[in-house]
Amino acid sequence: MSFRSGYGQKCAIELYRDATERQAKLAGVTIPTFMCRRCGKRQSVSGRRQVVRGSSRYGYYCASCCTTRPLATGCGNRAS
């Protein structure tokens, strides 16, 4: 059953159905992702770490890059 306005154009119901039909095909596209600053791969947001703690401005590292290359933390790595 087609809903048309008086002027032969699609009404709001038909426009809504068309939009939701298109969006159903894009399920994989709408997953939130980020680009890793070290390896450059685009991955899902689970397991990401901030480049600078407390600031998302500088981007993120993926979980595999964080585990392969340990971060310099604490005073133990500083030369005196």
BELCORWO-V147386 format. One record per backbone hydrogen bond with DSSP energy under -1.0 kcal/mol. CO is the residue of the C=O (numbers start at 0). NH is the residue of the N-H. If there is no record, write none. Layout:
CO_NH, CO_NH
This chain:
2_10, 4_7, 8_4, 10_14, 11_15, 12_16, 13_17, 14_18, 15_19, 16_20, 17_21, 18_22, 19_23, 22_25, 25_29, 31_44, 33_42, 40_35, 42_33, 44_47, 48_60, 51_54, 55_58, 58_50, 59_36, 60_48, 61_65, 62_66, 63_67, 64_68, 74_77
